[in-house]
Amino acid sequence: MSLIAVSDLHLAPGETELQSCFVRFLEFIKPEAESVIINGDLFNFWFGYRDVVPYCYVPTLSKLLDLADSGVTFKYLHGNHDFNLGPFFERVLPAMVFTHSLQMDYLGTKVHVEHGDLLDPEDIGYRFLRKVVRSRPIAWLFHALPPHIGLHVANGSAHISRNYVISKKSNFYYHCFEAAYRTMKSGADLVVYGHGHRTIFSEMLVDNRQKLLVMLPGFRHKQLYFLRLAPDRSGLFMFDMSSGKERPLHLFDIATLGKELEA
Ligand SMILES: [Mn+2]
């Protein structure tokens, strides 16, 4: 049995190919997955309305339910595009929802998962915007507007999406490593981020212990990148949407993470 993590797939209305790939991927992992972590930005925009879900996402939602029916559990971390998950994810599926980060133990390895939109402390403008879009008046406005209008406006402004690249001027990746180092210093053995839309697979030595930082990029060149934690086959993998097969990118032995190196 394995734990699977994905991030930043940015599913969007009208882009059925990527959604079909995700549905196919879910079917692919169904026999082995014990738990699936969605590390934010699964959708380009999601708002948890009280009574409706956008019909364009029915293939994804029904496949998630299918996995839940077969015993798979879900953990969903807020992204910056999907932070108001609402009844479907919180009560129907249901997923355990995390607003910022999640810490868990997997086979003795301490795992820290975080979307990553707050890693850059210099990005004051984003922090302000984040507070505004997550405020009660904005949520109230969304509930008050007919869904087709709210979704139209939000999808229109959220298309920064998959091809989004962190600004060259930003020190995002520097902050990423710095935050990971701090998190490892306080005990984590494996740190998993998303948000950057780039792949990072970096072994780090902290307090003479082997640690690992992974950044999941979402889709890259029609491949869905995912992290698998399993006793015998842990690693960063790519799922190819045309062949429906997986390919390992970096494998690692989860039993070595957090272990002290011999002098
Ligand atoms: Mn993001």
py3Dmol code that shows the C-alpha trace and the ligand (Angstrom):
import py3Dmol

protein = """\
ATOM      1  CA  MET A   1       0.000   0.000   0.000  1.00  0.00           C
ATOM      2  CA  SER A   2       1.265   3.466  -0.754  1.00  0.00           C
ATOM      3  CA  LEU A   3       0.757   7.115  -0.080  1.00  0.00           C
ATOM      4  CA  ILE A   4       0.458   9.261  -3.203  1.00  0.00           C
ATOM      5  CA  ALA A   5       0.874  13.043  -3.354  1.00  0.00           C
ATOM      6  CA  VAL A   6       0.081  15.415  -6.211  1.00  0.00           C
ATOM      7  CA  SER A   7       0.105  19.195  -6.428  1.00  0.00           C
ATOM      8  CA  ASP A   8      -0.763  22.077  -8.749  1.00  0.00           C
ATOM      9  CA  LEU A   9      -2.655  20.238 -11.478  1.00  0.00           C
ATOM     10  CA  HIS A  10      -4.692  23.400 -12.135  1.00  0.00           C
ATOM     11  CA  LEU A  11      -7.621  21.630 -13.763  1.00  0.00           C
ATOM     12  CA  ALA A  12      -9.619  24.198 -15.696  1.00  0.00           C
ATOM     13  CA  PRO A  13     -12.973  24.295 -17.525  1.00  0.00           C
ATOM     14  CA  GLY A  14     -12.680  23.343 -21.172  1.00  0.00           C
ATOM     15  CA  GLU A  15      -9.331  21.596 -20.761  1.00  0.00           C
ATOM     16  CA  THR A  16     -10.624  18.072 -20.770  1.00  0.00           C
ATOM     17  CA  GLU A  17      -7.371  16.368 -21.760  1.00  0.00           C
ATOM     18  CA  LEU A  18      -5.621  17.190 -18.485  1.00  0.00           C
ATOM     19  CA  GLN A  19      -8.681  16.257 -16.502  1.00  0.00           C
ATOM     20  CA  SER A  20      -8.926  12.885 -18.325  1.00  0.00           C
ATOM     21  CA  CYS A  21      -5.277  12.333 -17.506  1.00  0.00           C
ATOM     22  CA  PHE A  22      -5.946  12.925 -13.823  1.00  0.00           C
ATOM     23  CA  VAL A  23      -8.962  10.589 -13.890  1.00  0.00           C
ATOM     24  CA  ARG A  24      -6.859   7.930 -15.618  1.00  0.00           C
ATOM     25  CA  PHE A  25      -4.121   8.482 -13.046  1.00  0.00           C
ATOM     26  CA  LEU A  26      -6.587   8.010 -10.169  1.00  0.00           C
ATOM     27  CA  GLU A  27      -7.736   4.737 -11.731  1.00  0.00           C
ATOM     28  CA  PHE A  28      -4.076   3.720 -12.111  1.00  0.00           C
ATOM     29  CA  ILE A  29      -3.239   4.276  -8.420  1.00  0.00           C
ATOM     30  CA  LYS A  30      -6.526   2.866  -7.091  1.00  0.00           C
ATOM     31  CA  PRO A  31      -5.234  -0.679  -6.436  1.00  0.00           C
ATOM     32  CA  GLU A  32      -2.222   0.463  -4.419  1.00  0.00           C
ATOM     33  CA  ALA A  33      -3.175   3.785  -2.824  1.00  0.00           C
ATOM     34  CA  GLU A  34      -4.004   3.862   0.830  1.00  0.00           C
ATOM     35  CA  SER A  35      -4.066   7.609   0.988  1.00  0.00           C
ATOM     36  CA  VAL A  36      -3.879  10.506  -1.478  1.00  0.00           C
ATOM     37  CA  ILE A  37      -2.576  13.946  -0.586  1.00  0.00           C
ATOM     38  CA  ILE A  38      -3.721  16.830  -2.773  1.00  0.00           C
ATOM     39  CA  ASN A  39      -1.230  19.587  -2.027  1.00  0.00           C
ATOM     40  CA  GLY A  40      -3.320  22.513  -3.266  1.00  0.00           C
ATOM     41  CA  ASP A  41      -4.214  24.044  -6.628  1.00  0.00           C
ATOM     42  CA  LEU A  42      -5.883  20.916  -7.939  1.00  0.00           C
ATOM     43  CA  PHE A  43      -8.197  23.345  -9.714  1.00  0.00           C
ATOM     44  CA  ASN A  44      -7.416  26.596 -11.391  1.00  0.00           C
ATOM     45  CA  PHE A  45     -10.301  27.877  -9.351  1.00  0.00           C
ATOM     46  CA  TRP A  46     -12.605  26.153  -6.919  1.00  0.00           C
ATOM     47  CA  PHE A  47     -15.273  27.635  -4.709  1.00  0.00           C
ATOM     48  CA  GLY A  48     -17.263  25.422  -2.382  1.00  0.00           C
ATOM     49  CA  TYR A  49     -20.850  26.460  -3.043  1.00  0.00           C
ATOM     50  CA  ARG A  50     -23.426  25.136  -0.608  1.00  0.00           C
ATOM     51  CA  ASP A  51     -25.545  23.218  -3.126  1.00  0.00           C
ATOM     52  CA  VAL A  52     -23.774  22.952  -6.473  1.00  0.00           C
ATOM     53  CA  VAL A  53     -20.500  21.815  -8.004  1.00  0.00           C
ATOM     54  CA  PRO A  54     -19.337  22.844 -11.496  1.00  0.00           C
ATOM     55  CA  TYR A  55     -20.447  20.084 -13.865  1.00  0.00           C
ATOM     56  CA  CYS A  56     -17.196  20.311 -15.853  1.00  0.00           C
ATOM     57  CA  TYR A  57     -15.442  18.647 -12.900  1.00  0.00           C
ATOM     58  CA  VAL A  58     -17.897  15.765 -12.520  1.00  0.00           C
ATOM     59  CA  PRO A  59     -15.416  13.236 -14.048  1.00  0.00           C
ATOM     60  CA  THR A  60     -12.822  14.138 -11.405  1.00  0.00           C
ATOM     61  CA  LEU A  61     -15.276  14.336  -8.512  1.00  0.00           C
ATOM     62  CA  SER A  62     -16.906  11.006  -9.350  1.00  0.00           C
ATOM     63  CA  LYS A  63     -13.524   9.278  -9.678  1.00  0.00           C
ATOM     64  CA  LEU A  64     -12.452  10.695  -6.310  1.00  0.00           C
ATOM     65  CA  LEU A  65     -15.678   9.274  -4.818  1.00  0.00           C
ATOM     66  CA  ASP A  66     -14.973   5.946  -6.477  1.00  0.00           C
ATOM     67  CA  LEU A  67     -11.567   5.785  -4.768  1.00  0.00           C
ATOM     68  CA  ALA A  68     -13.052   6.880  -1.446  1.00  0.00           C
ATOM     69  CA  ASP A  69     -15.638   4.064  -1.791  1.00  0.00           C
ATOM     70  CA  SER A  70     -12.856   1.566  -2.231  1.00  0.00           C
ATOM     71  CA  GLY A  71     -11.225   2.750   1.014  1.00  0.00           C
ATOM     72  CA  VAL A  72      -8.754   5.407  -0.129  1.00  0.00           C
ATOM     73  CA  THR A  73      -8.497   8.351   2.265  1.00  0.00           C
ATOM     74  CA  PHE A  74      -7.853  11.930   1.102  1.00  0.00           C
ATOM     75  CA  LYS A  75      -5.988  14.831   2.580  1.00  0.00           C
ATOM     76  CA  TYR A  76      -6.441  18.191   0.863  1.00  0.00           C
ATOM     77  CA  LEU A  77      -4.219  21.183   1.598  1.00  0.00           C
ATOM     78  CA  HIS A  78      -5.440  24.614   0.632  1.00  0.00           C
ATOM     79  CA  GLY A  79      -3.748  26.084  -2.408  1.00  0.00           C
ATOM     80  CA  ASN A  80      -3.943  29.693  -3.479  1.00  0.00           C
ATOM     81  CA  HIS A  81      -6.541  28.721  -6.118  1.00  0.00           C
ATOM     82  CA  ASP A  82      -8.655  26.390  -3.988  1.00  0.00           C
ATOM     83  CA  PHE A  83      -8.935  27.546  -0.393  1.00  0.00           C
ATOM     84  CA  ASN A  84     -12.695  27.469   0.026  1.00  0.00           C
ATOM     85  CA  LEU A  85     -13.351  23.757  -0.463  1.00  0.00           C
ATOM     86  CA  GLY A  86     -16.917  23.577   0.823  1.00  0.00           C
ATOM     87  CA  PRO A  87     -19.308  20.661   1.288  1.00  0.00           C
ATOM     88  CA  PHE A  88     -18.124  18.321  -1.465  1.00  0.00           C
ATOM     89  CA  PHE A  89     -14.573  18.011  -0.153  1.00  0.00           C
ATOM     90  CA  GLU A  90     -15.314  18.596   3.511  1.00  0.00           C
ATOM     91  CA  ARG A  91     -18.375  16.415   3.953  1.00  0.00           C
ATOM     92  CA  VAL A  92     -19.215  14.328   0.875  1.00  0.00           C
ATOM     93  CA  LEU A  93     -15.872  12.843  -0.174  1.00  0.00           C
ATOM     94  CA  PRO A  94     -14.790  13.672   2.603  1.00  0.00           C
ATOM     95  CA  ALA A  95     -11.153  14.783   2.679  1.00  0.00           C
ATOM     96  CA  MET A  96      -9.277  15.896   5.758  1.00  0.00           C
ATOM     97  CA  VAL A  97      -8.664  19.547   5.001  1.00  0.00           C
ATOM     98  CA  PHE A  98      -5.535  21.447   6.032  1.00  0.00           C
ATOM     99  CA  THR A  99      -5.387  25.207   5.746  1.00  0.00           C
ATOM    100  CA  HIS A 100      -1.612  25.574   5.824  1.00  0.00           C
ATOM    101  CA  SER A 101       0.519  22.465   6.287  1.00  0.00           C
ATOM    102  CA  LEU A 102       0.310  18.893   7.416  1.00  0.00           C
ATOM    103  CA  GLN A 103       2.728  16.860   9.503  1.00  0.00           C
ATOM    104  CA  MET A 104       2.480  13.114   9.528  1.00  0.00           C
ATOM    105  CA  ASP A 105       4.436  10.012  10.264  1.00  0.00           C
ATOM    106  CA  TYR A 106       4.871   7.502   7.468  1.00  0.00           C
ATOM    107  CA  LEU A 107       6.704   4.281   8.420  1.00  0.00           C
ATOM    108  CA  GLY A 108       8.707   6.210  10.999  1.00  0.00           C
ATOM    109  CA  THR A 109       9.559   9.056   8.596  1.00  0.00           C
ATOM    110  CA  LYS A 110       8.378  12.508   9.611  1.00  0.00           C
ATOM    111  CA  VAL A 111       6.706  14.104   6.614  1.00  0.00           C
ATOM    112  CA  HIS A 112       5.849  17.804   6.261  1.00  0.00           C
ATOM    113  CA  VAL A 113       3.598  18.839   3.364  1.00  0.00           C
ATOM    114  CA  GLU A 114       2.802  22.455   2.492  1.00  0.00           C
ATOM    115  CA  HIS A 115       1.468  24.148  -0.641  1.00  0.00           C
ATOM    116  CA  GLY A 116       4.164  26.811  -0.508  1.00  0.00           C
ATOM    117  CA  ASP A 117       2.477  30.110  -1.357  1.00  0.00           C
ATOM    118  CA  LEU A 118       3.676  31.546   1.966  1.00  0.00           C
ATOM    119  CA  LEU A 119       7.318  30.506   1.644  1.00  0.00           C
ATOM    120  CA  ASP A 120       8.498  33.886   0.401  1.00  0.00           C
ATOM    121  CA  PRO A 121       8.323  36.394   3.310  1.00  0.00           C
ATOM    122  CA  GLU A 122       9.314  39.223   0.941  1.00  0.00           C
ATOM    123  CA  ASP A 123       6.133  38.856  -1.095  1.00  0.00           C
ATOM    124  CA  ILE A 124       4.133  41.346   0.967  1.00  0.00           C
ATOM    125  CA  GLY A 125       1.768  42.224  -1.891  1.00  0.00           C
ATOM    126  CA  TYR A 126       0.696  38.599  -2.254  1.00  0.00           C
ATOM    127  CA  ARG A 127       0.172  38.254   1.492  1.00  0.00           C
ATOM    128  CA  PHE A 128      -2.157  41.237   1.450  1.00  0.00           C
ATOM    129  CA  LEU A 129      -4.076  39.931  -1.576  1.00  0.00           C
ATOM    130  CA  ARG A 130      -4.313  36.522   0.079  1.00  0.00           C
ATOM    131  CA  LYS A 131      -6.023  38.054   3.120  1.00  0.00           C
ATOM    132  CA  VAL A 132      -8.456  39.973   0.917  1.00  0.00           C
ATOM    133  CA  VAL A 133      -9.548  37.053  -1.288  1.00  0.00           C
ATOM    134  CA  ARG A 134      -9.983  34.841   1.763  1.00  0.00           C
ATOM    135  CA  SER A 135     -12.010  37.407   3.685  1.00  0.00           C
ATOM    136  CA  ARG A 136     -15.604  36.885   4.754  1.00  0.00           C
ATOM    137  CA  PRO A 137     -17.051  39.620   2.489  1.00  0.00           C
ATOM    138  CA  ILE A 138     -15.531  37.957  -0.588  1.00  0.00           C
ATOM    139  CA  ALA A 139     -16.891  34.541   0.434  1.00  0.00           C
ATOM    140  CA  TRP A 140     -20.260  36.171   1.089  1.00  0.00           C
ATOM    141  CA  LEU A 141     -20.161  37.808  -2.350  1.00  0.00           C
ATOM    142  CA  PHE A 142     -19.465  34.451  -4.005  1.00  0.00           C
ATOM    143  CA  HIS A 143     -22.343  32.821  -2.190  1.00  0.00           C
ATOM    144  CA  ALA A 144     -24.607  35.706  -3.218  1.00  0.00           C
ATOM    145  CA  LEU A 145     -23.678  35.656  -6.909  1.00  0.00           C
ATOM    146  CA  PRO A 146     -25.176  33.020  -9.202  1.00  0.00           C
ATOM    147  CA  PRO A 147     -22.451  30.345  -9.666  1.00  0.00           C
ATOM    148  CA  HIS A 148     -22.178  30.873 -13.418  1.00  0.00           C
ATOM    149  CA  ILE A 149     -21.226  34.513 -12.844  1.00  0.00           C
ATOM    150  CA  GLY A 150     -18.875  33.886  -9.903  1.00  0.00           C
ATOM    151  CA  LEU A 151     -17.127  31.041 -11.723  1.00  0.00           C
ATOM    152  CA  HIS A 152     -16.871  33.009 -14.961  1.00  0.00           C
ATOM    153  CA  VAL A 153     -15.197  35.957 -13.226  1.00  0.00           C
ATOM    154  CA  ALA A 154     -12.910  33.814 -11.073  1.00  0.00           C
ATOM    155  CA  ASN A 155     -11.869  31.437 -13.848  1.00  0.00           C
ATOM    156  CA  GLY A 156     -11.127  34.430 -16.018  1.00  0.00           C
ATOM    157  CA  SER A 157      -8.799  35.942 -13.455  1.00  0.00           C
ATOM    158  CA  ALA A 158      -7.254  32.639 -12.361  1.00  0.00           C
ATOM    159  CA  HIS A 159      -5.784  31.586 -15.675  1.00  0.00           C
ATOM    160  CA  ILE A 160      -2.269  32.388 -14.407  1.00  0.00           C
ATOM    161  CA  SER A 161      -2.374  28.620 -14.037  1.00  0.00           C
ATOM    162  CA  ARG A 162      -0.133  25.767 -15.079  1.00  0.00           C
ATOM    163  CA  ASN A 163       2.306  27.772 -17.129  1.00  0.00           C
ATOM    164  CA  TYR A 164       2.823  30.196 -14.300  1.00  0.00           C
ATOM    165  CA  VAL A 165       6.467  30.832 -13.520  1.00  0.00           C
ATOM    166  CA  ILE A 166       7.662  32.478 -10.333  1.00  0.00           C
ATOM    167  CA  SER A 167       9.015  35.932 -11.194  1.00  0.00           C
ATOM    168  CA  LYS A 168      12.732  36.038 -11.984  1.00  0.00           C
ATOM    169  CA  LYS A 169      13.121  38.805  -9.457  1.00  0.00           C
ATOM    170  CA  SER A 170      11.656  36.730  -6.667  1.00  0.00           C
ATOM    171  CA  ASN A 171      13.848  34.802  -4.249  1.00  0.00           C
ATOM    172  CA  PHE A 172      11.178  32.117  -4.005  1.00  0.00           C
ATOM    173  CA  TYR A 173      13.503  29.138  -4.466  1.00  0.00           C
ATOM    174  CA  TYR A 174      16.004  30.512  -1.999  1.00  0.00           C
ATOM    175  CA  HIS A 175      13.210  30.850   0.571  1.00  0.00           C
ATOM    176  CA  CYS A 176      12.037  27.394  -0.337  1.00  0.00           C
ATOM    177  CA  PHE A 177      15.330  25.796   0.633  1.00  0.00           C
ATOM    178  CA  GLU A 178      15.660  28.002   3.685  1.00  0.00           C
ATOM    179  CA  ALA A 179      12.158  27.105   4.926  1.00  0.00           C
ATOM    180  CA  ALA A 180      12.770  23.423   4.212  1.00  0.00           C
ATOM    181  CA  TYR A 181      16.039  23.571   6.162  1.00  0.00           C
ATOM    182  CA  ARG A 182      14.292  25.173   9.146  1.00  0.00           C
ATOM    183  CA  THR A 183      11.495  22.602   9.009  1.00  0.00           C
ATOM    184  CA  MET A 184      14.065  19.795   8.866  1.00  0.00           C
ATOM    185  CA  LYS A 185      15.985  21.339  11.772  1.00  0.00           C
ATOM    186  CA  SER A 186      12.819  21.053  13.829  1.00  0.00           C
ATOM    187  CA  GLY A 187      12.405  17.385  12.998  1.00  0.00           C
ATOM    188  CA  ALA A 188      10.930  16.784   9.531  1.00  0.00           C
ATOM    189  CA  ASP A 189      12.708  14.152   7.403  1.00  0.00           C
ATOM    190  CA  LEU A 190      10.828  14.747   4.162  1.00  0.00           C
ATOM    191  CA  VAL A 191       9.483  18.146   3.110  1.00  0.00           C
ATOM    192  CA  VAL A 192       7.049  18.340   0.203  1.00  0.00           C
ATOM    193  CA  TYR A 193       6.101  21.608  -1.481  1.00  0.00           C
ATOM    194  CA  GLY A 194       4.127  22.613  -4.569  1.00  0.00           C
ATOM    195  CA  HIS A 195       3.252  26.049  -5.927  1.00  0.00           C
ATOM    196  CA  GLY A 196       6.526  26.700  -7.812  1.00  0.00           C
ATOM    197  CA  HIS A 197       5.565  24.620 -10.888  1.00  0.00           C
ATOM    198  CA  ARG A 198       9.135  23.369 -10.974  1.00  0.00           C
ATOM    199  CA  THR A 199      10.638  20.074  -9.905  1.00  0.00           C
ATOM    200  CA  ILE A 200      12.967  19.953  -6.930  1.00  0.00           C
ATOM    201  CA  PHE A 201      14.399  16.701  -5.649  1.00  0.00           C
ATOM    202  CA  SER A 202      17.158  17.574  -3.248  1.00  0.00           C
ATOM    203  CA  GLU A 203      18.820  15.446  -0.647  1.00  0.00           C
ATOM    204  CA  MET A 204      19.926  17.571   2.298  1.00  0.00           C
ATOM    205  CA  LEU A 205      22.133  16.730   5.206  1.00  0.00           C
ATOM    206  CA  VAL A 206      20.789  18.320   8.385  1.00  0.00           C
ATOM    207  CA  ASP A 207      22.320  17.571  11.791  1.00  0.00           C
ATOM    208  CA  ASN A 208      24.146  14.675  10.148  1.00  0.00           C
ATOM    209  CA  ARG A 209      20.828  13.157   9.114  1.00  0.00           C
ATOM    210  CA  GLN A 210      19.717  12.390   5.581  1.00  0.00           C
ATOM    211  CA  LYS A 211      16.696  14.522   4.642  1.00  0.00           C
ATOM    212  CA  LEU A 212      14.838  15.149   1.416  1.00  0.00           C
ATOM    213  CA  LEU A 213      13.097  18.134  -0.169  1.00  0.00           C
ATOM    214  CA  VAL A 214      10.658  17.483  -3.011  1.00  0.00           C
ATOM    215  CA  MET A 215       8.752  20.085  -4.989  1.00  0.00           C
ATOM    216  CA  LEU A 216       5.904  18.690  -7.093  1.00  0.00           C
ATOM    217  CA  PRO A 217       5.415  20.668 -10.316  1.00  0.00           C
ATOM    218  CA  GLY A 218       1.983  19.409 -11.392  1.00  0.00           C
ATOM    219  CA  PHE A 219       1.848  18.700 -15.134  1.00  0.00           C
ATOM    220  CA  ARG A 220       5.029  19.170 -17.166  1.00  0.00           C
ATOM    221  CA  HIS A 221       5.032  18.360 -20.892  1.00  0.00           C
ATOM    222  CA  LYS A 222       1.897  16.208 -20.635  1.00  0.00           C
ATOM    223  CA  GLN A 223       3.290  14.237 -17.719  1.00  0.00           C
ATOM    224  CA  LEU A 224       1.648  14.234 -14.316  1.00  0.00           C
ATOM    225  CA  TYR A 225       4.341  14.299 -11.619  1.00  0.00           C
ATOM    226  CA  PHE A 226       3.608  12.533  -8.370  1.00  0.00           C
ATOM    227  CA  LEU A 227       5.310  11.405  -5.202  1.00  0.00           C
ATOM    228  CA  ARG A 228       4.872   7.855  -3.988  1.00  0.00           C
ATOM    229  CA  LEU A 229       5.777   6.761  -0.483  1.00  0.00           C
ATOM    230  CA  ALA A 230       5.855   3.001  -0.144  1.00  0.00           C
ATOM    231  CA  PRO A 231       8.021   0.556   1.797  1.00  0.00           C
ATOM    232  CA  ASP A 232       9.629  -0.800  -1.384  1.00  0.00           C
ATOM    233  CA  ARG A 233       9.208   1.824  -4.087  1.00  0.00           C
ATOM    234  CA  SER A 234       9.323   5.436  -2.922  1.00  0.00           C
ATOM    235  CA  GLY A 235      10.161   8.180  -5.357  1.00  0.00           C
ATOM    236  CA  LEU A 236       9.194  10.966  -7.654  1.00  0.00           C
ATOM    237  CA  PHE A 237       7.384   9.567 -10.698  1.00  0.00           C
ATOM    238  CA  MET A 238       5.851  10.776 -13.928  1.00  0.00           C
ATOM    239  CA  PHE A 239       2.552   9.431 -15.221  1.00  0.00           C
ATOM    240  CA  ASP A 240       2.378   9.687 -18.988  1.00  0.00           C
ATOM    241  CA  MET A 241      -1.064  10.690 -20.168  1.00  0.00           C
ATOM    242  CA  SER A 242      -0.880   9.055 -23.574  1.00  0.00           C
ATOM    243  CA  SER A 243       0.507   5.654 -22.587  1.00  0.00           C
ATOM    244  CA  GLY A 244      -1.113   5.552 -19.141  1.00  0.00           C
ATOM    245  CA  LYS A 245       2.172   4.290 -17.710  1.00  0.00           C
ATOM    246  CA  GLU A 246       4.468   5.584 -14.996  1.00  0.00           C
ATOM    247  CA  ARG A 247       8.179   6.265 -15.129  1.00  0.00           C
ATOM    248  CA  PRO A 248      10.446   6.839 -12.133  1.00  0.00           C
ATOM    249  CA  LEU A 249      12.348  10.116 -12.053  1.00  0.00           C
ATOM    250  CA  HIS A 250      14.122   9.758  -8.700  1.00  0.00           C
ATOM    251  CA  LEU A 251      13.819   6.766  -6.401  1.00  0.00           C
ATOM    252  CA  PHE A 252      14.801   6.785  -2.747  1.00  0.00           C
ATOM    253  CA  ASP A 253      14.755   4.464   0.214  1.00  0.00           C
ATOM    254  CA  ILE A 254      12.331   5.885   2.736  1.00  0.00           C
ATOM    255  CA  ALA A 255      13.963   3.855   5.524  1.00  0.00           C
ATOM    256  CA  THR A 256      17.150   5.942   5.250  1.00  0.00           C
ATOM    257  CA  LEU A 257      15.410   9.310   5.702  1.00  0.00           C
ATOM    258  CA  GLY A 258      16.043  10.830   9.112  1.00  0.00           C
ATOM    259  CA  LYS A 259      18.692   8.262   9.985  1.00  0.00           C
ATOM    260  CA  GLU A 260      21.928   9.539  11.425  1.00  0.00           C
ATOM    261  CA  LEU A 261      24.927   9.002   9.150  1.00  0.00           C
ATOM    262  CA  GLU A 262      27.795   7.032  10.575  1.00  0.00           C
ATOM    263  CA  ALA A 263      30.868   9.078  11.399  1.00  0.00           C
TER     264      ALA A 263
END
"""
ligand_1 = """\
1
MN
Mn -0.095 27.712 -5.978
"""
view = py3Dmol.view(width=600, height=400)
view.addModel(protein, "pdb")
view.setStyle({"model": 0}, {"cartoon": {"style": "trace"}})
view.addModel(ligand_1, "xyz")
view.setStyle({"model": 1}, {"stick": {}})
view.zoomTo()
view.show()
